[in-house]
Amino acid sequence: MRALVRKLSFAGICAVVAASLTAPAPANAGGPGWRLTPTGTDARFRGLAAVGRDVAWPAGSGGTVLRTTDGGRSWQDVAPSGAAGLEFRDIEAFDARRAVVLAIGEGDASRVYRTSDGGHTWTLGFQNDDPRAFYDCVTFFDSRHGLAMSDPVDGKFRIISTRDGGRSRRVLPSSGMPPALDGEAGFAASSQCLVSHGSRDVWLATGGGSRARVFHSGDRGRTWTVADTPLPSGPSQGVFAVAFRDSRHGIAVGGDYRPGEFETVDCTPAHTCWAAGEKGRAAHLTLR
């Protein structure tokens, strides 16, 4: 989203997790608990990729990309060279060495970088050349096939596709995309406004218009349907994030913006969760 919404924090599903992070667990608590892991930076994290118990990649303001391979005991600054002026809002990682990160902004500030060596080197896979576009989120079906979405251009959300892990991308035809509402856009505040499940399903979350909506594609972004949600919608309101456990069952969260210290959460199938947010804060949870 443009203007004010570009500056908003993600405050949907993460708000519940943030509450548990800000309140210390009782001393006699026998269950799992969050463990803060100092990162050595004051960046505002907006993107987070949880790979496993030991590996996570957060990304955020000031062109910051970090990586841990030891469960958060230490963090490496692995940002692309010359990225200090960029705002990273989404990162997708496949393992400890391979990741794709999205920078947002007007025109050529929207970029996608990829690394295959743990962040030692990065390759620019996409740089937006349309001043009307503003890319918000990226998602991957597997390590090769993925999508990124932009706020509406010519009245429709724009989708770009990659088949080679982010090395190259192409704009998909807009004929299968329903028209956007006046003022409708995505929240570039976390990595959950565009999510995928399985090999073909993908969902796009919106706000800003007269209704907060969720778009769905079952063919990797070529054709879409759209459904209204009961969540409020306005300049700072809408669906902030979606999550799906299969092609039919999922949740949409959002509302109105409220600040929080932790802004994004990501969990792995192996019951390990990571959280990241304001002032370089990161936390780690293992469900034993």
C-alpha positions as CSV (number, residue, x, y, z in Angstrom):
1,M,0.0,0.0,0.0
2,R,1.1,3.5,-0.7
3,A,1.5,6.5,1.7
4,L,0.5,5.8,5.4
5,V,0.0,2.1,5.1
6,R,3.6,1.6,3.8
7,K,4.7,2.6,7.3
8,L,2.4,0.4,9.3
9,S,3.5,-2.6,11.3
10,F,2.0,-6.0,10.9
11,A,-0.4,-6.5,13.8
12,G,-2.6,-9.4,12.9
13,I,-1.8,-13.0,13.9
14,C,1.5,-11.8,15.4
15,A,-0.4,-9.8,18.1
16,V,-1.3,-13.0,19.9
17,V,2.3,-14.2,19.8
18,A,3.6,-10.8,20.8
19,A,1.5,-10.9,24.0
20,S,3.2,-14.2,25.0
21,L,6.6,-12.7,24.2
22,T,6.2,-9.5,26.3
23,A,4.9,-11.4,29.3
24,P,7.5,-13.7,31.0
25,A,6.4,-17.2,31.7
26,P,5.9,-18.2,35.3
27,A,9.0,-19.6,37.0
28,N,7.4,-23.0,37.4
29,A,6.0,-23.3,33.9
30,G,6.8,-26.7,32.5
31,G,5.8,-26.1,28.9
32,P,7.7,-24.5,26.1
33,G,8.6,-20.8,26.2
34,W,10.0,-18.1,24.0
35,R,13.7,-17.3,24.3
36,L,14.9,-13.8,23.2
37,T,18.0,-13.9,21.1
38,P,19.9,-10.6,20.7
39,T,20.8,-9.9,17.1
40,G,23.2,-7.0,17.4
41,T,21.1,-4.6,15.2
42,D,18.3,-2.1,15.8
43,A,16.6,-2.8,12.4
44,R,12.9,-3.1,12.2
45,F,12.3,-6.7,11.0
46,R,9.4,-7.2,8.7
47,G,10.4,-10.4,6.9
48,L,11.2,-13.7,8.5
49,A,11.9,-17.2,7.1
50,A,12.0,-20.1,9.6
51,V,13.9,-23.0,8.1
52,G,14.2,-25.3,11.2
53,R,15.3,-25.5,14.8
54,D,18.6,-23.9,14.2
55,V,18.2,-21.8,11.0
56,A,16.3,-18.6,10.4
57,W,16.6,-15.6,8.2
58,P,15.0,-12.2,9.3
59,A,15.1,-9.1,7.0
60,G,14.0,-5.5,7.5
61,S,14.8,-1.8,7.4
62,G,18.1,-0.3,6.3
63,G,18.7,-3.2,3.9
64,T,19.2,-5.6,6.8
65,V,19.3,-9.4,6.3
66,L,20.5,-11.7,9.1
67,R,21.0,-15.4,9.3
68,T,21.4,-17.8,12.3
69,T,22.5,-21.4,12.0
70,D,22.8,-22.1,15.7
71,G,19.3,-21.4,17.0
72,G,19.9,-17.7,17.6
73,R,23.0,-17.9,19.7
74,S,24.8,-15.9,17.0
75,W,23.7,-13.9,14.0
76,Q,25.5,-13.1,10.8
77,D,24.9,-9.9,8.8
78,V,24.4,-11.3,5.3
79,A,22.8,-8.4,3.5
80,P,23.4,-7.7,-0.2
81,S,26.1,-5.3,-0.9
82,G,24.9,-1.7,-1.3
83,A,21.4,-2.4,0.1
84,A,21.5,0.0,3.0
85,G,18.9,2.2,1.4
86,L,16.4,-0.6,0.8
87,E,13.4,-1.8,2.8
88,F,13.2,-5.6,2.9
89,R,9.7,-6.7,3.8
90,D,9.7,-10.4,2.8
91,I,12.2,-13.2,2.7
92,E,11.7,-16.8,1.7
93,A,14.5,-19.3,2.6
94,F,14.8,-23.0,1.5
95,D,17.7,-24.0,3.7
96,A,20.8,-22.5,5.4
97,R,22.3,-21.5,2.0
98,R,19.4,-20.6,-0.3
99,A,17.1,-17.6,0.2
100,V,15.2,-14.9,-1.8
101,V,14.5,-11.5,-0.3
102,L,12.1,-8.8,-1.5
103,A,12.7,-5.0,-1.2
104,I,9.7,-2.7,-1.5
105,G,9.3,0.8,-2.9
106,E,8.1,2.9,-5.8
107,G,9.6,2.0,-9.2
108,D,13.0,0.5,-9.2
109,A,13.1,0.3,-5.3
110,S,11.1,-2.9,-5.7
111,R,13.6,-5.6,-6.1
112,V,14.2,-9.3,-5.6
113,Y,17.6,-10.7,-4.6
114,R,18.7,-14.3,-4.3
115,T,21.6,-16.2,-2.7
116,S,22.8,-19.8,-2.9
117,D,25.8,-19.5,-0.6
118,G,24.3,-18.4,2.7
119,G,24.3,-14.7,1.9
120,H,28.0,-14.4,1.0
121,T,26.9,-13.2,-2.4
122,W,23.6,-12.1,-3.8
123,T,22.2,-11.8,-7.4
124,L,19.6,-9.3,-8.4
125,G,16.9,-11.4,-10.0
126,F,14.3,-8.7,-10.5
127,Q,14.2,-4.9,-10.5
128,N,10.9,-3.2,-11.2
129,D,10.9,-0.9,-14.2
130,D,7.3,0.3,-14.0
131,P,6.9,3.5,-11.8
132,R,3.3,2.5,-11.3
133,A,4.1,-0.8,-9.6
134,F,4.9,-1.3,-5.9
135,Y,5.7,-4.9,-4.9
136,D,4.5,-6.1,-1.4
137,C,5.1,-9.8,-0.9
138,V,6.6,-12.9,-2.4
139,T,5.9,-16.6,-2.0
140,F,7.3,-19.9,-3.3
141,F,5.6,-23.2,-4.1
142,D,9.0,-25.0,-4.0
143,S,12.6,-23.9,-4.4
144,R,12.1,-23.0,-8.1
145,H,8.6,-21.8,-8.6
146,G,7.3,-18.6,-7.0
147,L,5.3,-15.5,-7.3
148,A,5.5,-11.8,-6.2
149,M,2.6,-9.4,-6.1
150,S,2.3,-5.6,-6.7
151,D,-0.4,-3.2,-5.8
152,P,-2.8,-2.6,-8.7
153,V,-1.5,-1.4,-12.0
154,D,-4.2,-0.3,-14.5
155,G,-6.9,-1.4,-12.0
156,K,-5.6,-5.0,-11.3
157,F,-3.1,-6.5,-8.9
158,R,0.1,-7.4,-10.8
159,I,1.7,-10.8,-10.4
160,I,5.2,-11.8,-11.5
161,S,6.3,-15.4,-11.7
162,T,9.7,-17.3,-11.5
163,R,10.5,-20.8,-12.6
164,D,14.2,-20.8,-11.7
165,G,14.3,-19.9,-8.0
166,G,14.2,-16.1,-8.6
167,R,17.0,-15.9,-11.2
168,S,14.5,-14.4,-13.6
169,R,10.8,-13.3,-13.5
170,R,8.0,-12.4,-15.9
171,V,4.8,-10.5,-15.5
172,L,1.7,-12.8,-15.7
173,P,-1.3,-11.8,-17.9
174,S,-3.9,-9.8,-16.0
175,S,-6.9,-11.2,-17.8
176,G,-7.5,-13.7,-15.0
177,M,-7.3,-11.2,-12.2
178,P,-10.6,-9.5,-10.9
179,P,-10.6,-5.7,-10.9
180,A,-9.3,-4.0,-7.7
181,L,-11.5,-1.7,-5.7
182,D,-10.8,2.0,-5.4
183,G,-7.9,2.4,-3.0
184,E,-7.4,-1.4,-2.6
185,A,-3.8,-2.6,-2.1
186,G,-1.7,-5.1,-0.1
187,F,0.0,-4.5,3.2
188,A,3.7,-4.5,2.7
189,A,4.2,-4.9,6.4
190,S,5.2,-8.5,6.7
191,S,5.6,-11.6,4.6
192,Q,2.1,-12.9,4.8
193,C,0.0,-10.9,2.3
194,L,0.8,-13.4,-0.4
195,V,1.0,-17.1,0.7
196,S,1.0,-20.4,-1.0
197,H,0.2,-24.0,-0.1
198,G,1.1,-27.1,-2.0
199,S,2.1,-27.0,-5.6
200,R,-0.6,-24.6,-7.1
201,D,-2.7,-22.7,-4.5
202,V,-1.9,-19.1,-3.6
203,W,-3.8,-16.4,-1.7
204,L,-3.5,-12.6,-1.8
205,A,-4.7,-10.4,1.1
206,T,-5.9,-6.9,0.7
207,G,-7.3,-3.8,2.4
208,G,-7.5,-0.1,1.8
209,G,-10.7,-0.2,-0.2
210,S,-14.4,-0.3,0.7
211,R,-14.0,-4.1,1.6
212,A,-11.2,-6.2,2.9
213,R,-10.8,-9.2,0.6
214,V,-8.9,-12.4,-0.1
215,F,-8.0,-13.5,-3.6
216,H,-7.3,-17.2,-4.4
217,S,-5.7,-18.9,-7.4
218,G,-5.5,-22.6,-7.9
219,D,-3.2,-22.4,-11.0
220,R,-0.2,-20.6,-9.7
221,G,-1.5,-17.1,-10.3
222,R,-3.0,-17.3,-13.8
223,T,-6.6,-17.0,-12.8
224,W,-8.2,-15.7,-9.6
225,T,-11.4,-15.6,-7.6
226,V,-12.0,-13.1,-4.8
227,A,-14.1,-13.2,-1.6
228,D,-15.1,-10.4,0.8
229,T,-14.2,-10.8,4.5
230,P,-16.0,-9.3,7.6
231,L,-12.8,-7.5,8.6
232,P,-12.9,-3.6,8.5
233,S,-11.2,-1.9,5.5
234,G,-9.8,1.6,5.1
235,P,-6.6,3.4,4.6
236,S,-5.0,1.6,7.6
237,Q,-7.4,-1.4,7.7
238,G,-7.8,-4.6,6.0
239,V,-6.5,-8.2,5.9
240,F,-3.0,-8.1,7.1
241,A,-2.1,-11.8,6.7
242,V,-3.5,-15.2,5.7
243,A,-2.5,-18.7,6.5
244,F,-3.8,-22.0,5.0
245,R,-3.4,-25.6,6.2
246,D,-4.7,-27.0,2.9
247,S,-6.4,-25.8,-0.2
248,R,-9.8,-25.2,1.6
249,H,-9.1,-24.4,5.2
250,G,-7.4,-21.2,6.4
251,I,-7.6,-18.0,8.3
252,A,-7.4,-14.3,7.5
253,V,-6.4,-11.8,10.2
254,G,-6.3,-8.0,10.3
255,G,-8.4,-5.1,11.5
256,D,-6.9,-1.7,12.2
257,Y,-3.2,-0.9,12.8
258,R,-1.9,-1.2,16.3
259,P,1.9,-1.1,17.0
260,G,3.7,-4.0,18.5
261,E,7.2,-5.0,19.3
262,F,7.1,-8.2,17.4
263,E,5.8,-7.9,13.8
264,T,6.2,-11.2,12.1
265,V,6.2,-14.9,13.1
266,D,7.1,-18.0,11.1
267,C,7.0,-21.6,12.1
268,T,8.3,-24.8,10.6
269,P,6.5,-28.2,10.3
270,A,9.0,-29.5,12.9
271,H,7.4,-27.3,15.6
272,T,10.0,-24.6,15.8
273,C,8.8,-21.0,15.6
274,W,10.7,-17.7,15.2
275,A,9.5,-14.1,15.8
276,A,11.1,-10.9,14.8
277,G,10.2,-7.2,15.0
278,E,11.2,-3.8,16.4
279,K,14.7,-2.8,17.3
280,G,16.4,-5.9,16.1
281,R,14.4,-8.2,18.5
282,A,14.2,-11.9,17.7
283,A,12.8,-14.8,19.6
284,H,12.9,-18.5,19.3
285,L,10.4,-21.2,20.4
286,T,10.8,-25.0,20.3
287,L,7.7,-27.0,21.0
288,R,9.0,-30.2,22.6
